[in-house]
Amino acid sequence: MSPKIKFRTIKYSHIVKKIAALCAESNYQLDNNYIKLINSRKKTYCKKAKYLAGLLLKNNQIAKKEKLPICQDTGVCVFYAEIGNKVKLDRGIISDAIQEGVANGYKTGYLRKSIVNDPLTRLPNTGDNTPAFIYTEIVLGSKLKIWFLPKGGGSENVTALKFFEPTTDETNIIGYISDTIKSIGSKACPPYKLGVCIGGPADYCVMTSKKILIDEFADKNKRINLLSKKILEKCNNLKIGIQGSGAGDTVIKVNIKLLPVHIAMLPVSISVSCNAVRIGRLEL
């Protein structure tokens, strides 16, 4: 007879409350990792780029203090949840609690509601920025971890996917990424943070490229670091610069994930974040 699992109960109402707060707080400030990166890169910039980077940081300070969105586009709500196998709710299900939290957070936080029900008629607006798009994974343990990515429409519109021949080398992939950024130019508000996924089936490749805009989901090793540096150099040689000014970084960071892949396939997906990098993290 298998041992009885001891569950940890989390209140549905507690998740709703925490998600509502997370939606507001995340939209009021840049991700801390991104702020550190800007401050570090700023030291290498010319006078013009330093001024522009300073404006990004000043905007963040004002928004955080005044509890205002750092960008008028408060995004489509994307969530990644890791649910411990020993976690249960006192009622309902986690996805419903997240949806309710989003609805509450976007209303009480005075955040723009950008979601429409019908993609063709563009009507009606849902009025509370739901539905959120939620990816869940069951993991071992008794914790509930949630990551929130409010993804702006401008940067989401330039998401890219290309299938290469399986024999394609790294140089061609780097060239494709650079050419993609060149075609985007400044319309998604640089400096950009990129998520680059190589491998997997098409749908999973695109999903993962967006997920790794959250730093902790990206690969981290010497090989990946070298590839990231090569992509950064190639993209920054384009001289698009901060907000298209020609000064400073065009791409400030590249996160990469390599996935197992079918021998006949080599997909590459690129997800782009504008300079308003907003990431919420919650652990219950």
C-alpha positions as CSV (number, residue, x, y, z in Angstrom):
1,M,0.0,0.0,0.0
2,S,1.5,3.4,-1.1
3,P,2.0,6.0,1.7
4,K,-0.6,8.7,2.0
5,I,0.5,12.1,0.6
6,K,0.4,14.9,3.1
7,F,-1.0,17.9,1.2
8,R,-0.4,21.6,1.9
9,T,-3.6,23.7,1.5
10,I,-3.5,27.2,0.0
11,K,-6.5,29.5,0.2
12,Y,-8.0,30.3,-3.2
13,S,-8.7,33.9,-2.0
14,H,-5.1,34.3,-1.0
15,I,-3.9,33.5,-4.5
16,V,-6.4,36.0,-6.0
17,K,-5.2,38.7,-3.6
18,K,-1.5,38.0,-4.4
19,I,-2.0,37.9,-8.1
20,A,-3.9,41.2,-8.1
21,A,-1.0,42.9,-6.2
22,L,1.5,41.2,-8.5
23,C,-0.2,42.6,-11.6
24,A,-0.1,46.2,-10.3
25,E,3.4,46.1,-8.8
26,S,5.0,44.5,-11.8
27,N,3.6,47.2,-14.1
28,Y,4.8,49.9,-11.9
29,Q,8.5,49.1,-12.1
30,L,11.2,47.5,-14.2
31,D,12.6,44.1,-13.4
32,N,15.5,44.4,-10.9
33,N,17.8,42.3,-13.0
34,Y,17.2,44.6,-15.9
35,I,17.8,47.7,-13.9
36,K,21.2,46.3,-12.8
37,L,22.0,45.5,-16.4
38,I,21.2,49.1,-17.5
39,N,23.3,50.6,-14.8
40,S,26.2,48.3,-15.7
41,R,26.0,49.0,-19.4
42,K,25.5,52.7,-18.9
43,K,29.1,53.1,-17.8
44,T,30.3,52.1,-21.3
45,Y,27.9,54.5,-23.2
46,C,28.6,57.8,-24.9
47,K,27.1,61.0,-23.5
48,K,24.0,60.8,-25.6
49,A,23.3,57.1,-24.7
50,K,24.0,57.8,-21.0
51,Y,21.3,60.5,-21.1
52,L,18.8,58.3,-22.7
53,A,19.5,55.4,-20.4
54,G,19.1,57.8,-17.5
55,L,15.6,58.7,-18.8
56,L,14.6,55.1,-18.7
57,L,15.7,54.8,-15.1
58,K,14.1,58.1,-14.2
59,N,10.8,57.0,-15.7
60,N,11.1,53.8,-13.6
61,Q,11.7,55.8,-10.4
62,I,8.7,58.1,-11.0
63,A,6.4,55.2,-11.9
64,K,7.4,53.2,-8.8
65,K,7.0,56.1,-6.5
66,E,3.7,57.4,-7.9
67,K,2.3,53.9,-8.6
68,L,1.8,54.5,-12.3
69,P,2.5,52.1,-15.2
70,I,6.0,52.5,-16.6
71,C,4.4,52.1,-20.0
72,Q,0.8,52.8,-21.2
73,D,0.8,49.3,-22.7
74,T,0.3,47.1,-19.7
75,G,0.3,44.0,-21.9
76,V,-1.3,40.7,-22.4
77,C,-1.0,38.7,-19.2
78,V,1.2,35.6,-19.5
79,F,1.7,33.4,-16.5
80,Y,4.0,30.4,-15.9
81,A,3.1,28.4,-12.8
82,E,5.0,25.5,-11.1
83,I,2.5,23.6,-8.9
84,G,3.9,21.3,-6.3
85,N,2.3,17.8,-6.3
86,K,1.6,18.3,-2.6
87,V,-0.3,21.5,-3.1
88,K,-4.1,21.8,-3.1
89,L,-6.6,24.7,-2.8
90,D,-9.3,25.0,-0.2
91,R,-11.7,25.5,-3.2
92,G,-11.6,26.0,-6.9
93,I,-8.6,25.7,-9.2
94,I,-5.4,27.7,-9.6
95,S,-6.1,28.9,-13.1
96,D,-9.4,30.4,-12.1
97,A,-7.7,32.1,-9.1
98,I,-5.2,33.7,-11.4
99,Q,-7.9,34.9,-13.8
100,E,-9.8,36.5,-10.9
101,G,-6.6,38.1,-9.6
102,V,-5.8,39.6,-13.0
103,A,-9.3,41.1,-13.3
104,N,-9.1,42.6,-9.8
105,G,-5.5,43.8,-10.3
106,Y,-6.1,45.5,-13.6
107,K,-9.2,47.3,-12.3
108,T,-7.9,48.4,-8.9
109,G,-4.4,49.2,-10.3
110,Y,-5.8,51.4,-13.0
111,L,-4.0,49.5,-15.7
112,R,-5.0,49.6,-19.3
113,K,-7.3,46.8,-20.4
114,S,-6.1,45.7,-23.9
115,I,-7.9,42.4,-24.5
116,V,-10.7,42.0,-26.9
117,N,-12.8,38.8,-27.2
118,D,-13.0,38.6,-31.0
119,P,-9.7,39.1,-32.9
120,L,-11.5,40.0,-36.2
121,T,-14.3,42.3,-35.1
122,R,-12.0,43.7,-32.2
123,L,-15.1,43.7,-30.0
124,P,-16.0,43.6,-27.2
125,N,-13.1,44.6,-24.9
126,T,-13.3,42.2,-21.9
127,G,-13.0,45.2,-19.5
128,D,-10.5,43.6,-17.1
129,N,-7.6,42.4,-19.3
130,T,-8.6,38.8,-19.0
131,P,-8.2,36.1,-20.1
132,A,-4.7,35.7,-19.0
133,F,-2.7,33.0,-20.8
134,I,-1.4,30.4,-18.3
135,Y,1.2,27.7,-18.7
136,T,1.3,25.2,-15.8
137,E,3.7,22.5,-14.8
138,I,3.4,19.9,-12.0
139,V,6.6,19.6,-10.0
140,L,7.6,17.8,-6.8
141,G,7.1,19.6,-3.6
142,S,4.6,21.7,-1.6
143,K,5.2,25.1,-3.1
144,L,3.3,27.1,-5.7
145,K,5.6,29.3,-7.8
146,I,4.2,31.8,-10.3
147,W,5.9,34.1,-12.8
148,F,4.1,36.9,-14.5
149,L,5.0,38.5,-17.8
150,P,2.9,41.4,-19.0
151,K,3.8,41.3,-22.7
152,G,3.3,44.5,-24.7
153,G,1.6,44.4,-28.1
154,G,4.4,46.2,-29.9
155,S,7.1,43.7,-28.9
156,E,4.8,40.7,-29.3
157,N,4.0,41.7,-32.9
158,V,7.7,41.1,-33.9
159,T,8.0,37.5,-32.6
160,A,9.7,35.4,-35.2
161,L,10.0,31.7,-36.1
162,K,12.1,30.1,-38.9
163,F,12.8,26.5,-39.8
164,F,16.4,25.9,-40.9
165,E,17.9,23.0,-42.6
166,P,19.2,20.6,-39.9
167,T,22.8,21.1,-41.2
168,T,22.6,24.8,-40.7
169,D,25.5,26.1,-38.6
170,E,25.6,28.7,-35.8
171,T,26.8,31.5,-38.1
172,N,23.7,31.4,-40.2
173,I,21.5,31.4,-37.2
174,I,23.3,34.4,-35.7
175,G,22.8,36.2,-39.1
176,Y,19.1,35.4,-39.1
177,I,18.7,36.9,-35.6
178,S,20.6,40.0,-36.7
179,D,18.6,40.4,-39.9
180,T,15.4,40.0,-37.9
181,I,16.4,42.8,-35.5
182,K,17.4,45.0,-38.5
183,S,14.0,44.5,-40.0
184,I,12.3,45.4,-36.7
185,G,14.4,48.6,-36.3
186,S,13.2,50.7,-33.5
187,K,9.5,50.0,-33.7
188,A,9.5,47.7,-30.6
189,C,11.3,50.3,-28.4
190,P,14.9,49.3,-27.9
191,P,17.2,48.4,-26.1
192,Y,15.7,45.0,-26.6
193,K,16.0,41.9,-24.4
194,L,15.8,38.8,-26.6
195,G,14.7,35.2,-25.9
196,V,16.1,32.9,-28.5
197,C,15.0,29.2,-28.5
198,I,16.6,26.7,-30.7
199,G,15.0,23.3,-31.1
200,G,11.8,21.5,-30.1
201,P,8.5,21.5,-32.1
202,A,7.3,24.8,-33.5
203,D,4.7,25.6,-30.8
204,Y,7.0,24.7,-27.9
205,C,9.9,26.6,-29.5
206,V,7.9,29.9,-29.7
207,M,6.5,29.5,-26.2
208,T,9.9,28.8,-24.8
209,S,11.5,31.8,-26.5
210,K,9.0,34.0,-24.6
211,K,9.4,32.2,-21.3
212,I,13.1,32.7,-21.3
213,L,12.7,36.5,-21.3
214,I,12.5,35.5,-17.6
215,D,16.1,35.0,-16.7
216,E,15.8,32.0,-14.5
217,F,14.4,29.8,-17.4
218,A,17.3,30.4,-19.8
219,D,20.3,28.1,-20.2
220,K,23.5,29.2,-18.4
221,N,26.8,27.7,-19.4
222,K,30.0,28.7,-21.2
223,R,28.8,27.6,-24.6
224,I,25.5,29.6,-24.3
225,N,27.3,32.6,-22.9
226,L,29.6,32.7,-25.9
227,L,26.7,32.4,-28.3
228,S,24.9,35.2,-26.5
229,K,27.9,37.5,-26.8
230,K,28.2,36.8,-30.6
231,I,24.5,37.6,-31.1
232,L,24.8,40.8,-29.0
233,E,27.8,42.0,-31.0
234,K,26.2,41.3,-34.3
235,C,22.9,43.0,-33.3
236,N,24.6,46.0,-31.7
237,N,26.7,46.5,-34.8
238,L,23.4,47.6,-36.5
239,K,23.7,50.9,-34.5
240,I,19.9,51.2,-34.0
241,G,20.5,52.2,-30.4
242,I,18.2,53.2,-27.6
243,Q,14.8,54.2,-29.0
244,G,16.3,54.3,-32.5
245,S,18.8,57.0,-31.5
246,G,21.8,55.3,-32.9
247,A,23.5,55.5,-29.5
248,G,23.9,52.8,-26.9
249,D,22.7,49.2,-27.1
250,T,20.2,47.9,-29.6
251,V,20.0,44.6,-27.8
252,I,21.0,44.7,-24.1
253,K,20.7,41.0,-23.3
254,V,20.1,37.7,-25.1
255,N,18.7,34.7,-23.2
256,I,19.0,31.3,-25.0
257,K,17.4,27.9,-24.6
258,L,18.4,24.8,-26.5
259,L,15.8,22.1,-26.8
260,P,16.0,18.5,-28.0
261,V,14.7,18.3,-31.6
262,H,13.7,15.9,-34.3
263,I,16.6,15.0,-36.7
264,A,14.8,16.5,-39.6
265,M,14.1,19.9,-37.9
266,L,15.9,23.0,-36.7
267,P,13.4,25.7,-35.6
268,V,14.6,29.0,-34.2
269,S,12.2,31.4,-32.4
270,I,12.9,34.9,-31.3
271,S,10.8,36.7,-28.7
272,V,11.5,40.4,-28.1
273,S,11.0,42.5,-25.0
274,C,10.9,46.3,-25.3
275,N,12.9,48.4,-22.8
276,A,10.0,48.1,-20.4
277,V,11.0,44.7,-19.0
278,R,8.4,43.8,-16.4
279,I,8.5,40.5,-14.6
280,G,6.5,39.5,-11.5
281,R,7.5,36.6,-9.2
282,L,5.4,34.9,-6.5
283,E,6.1,32.0,-4.3
284,L,3.4,30.6,-1.9
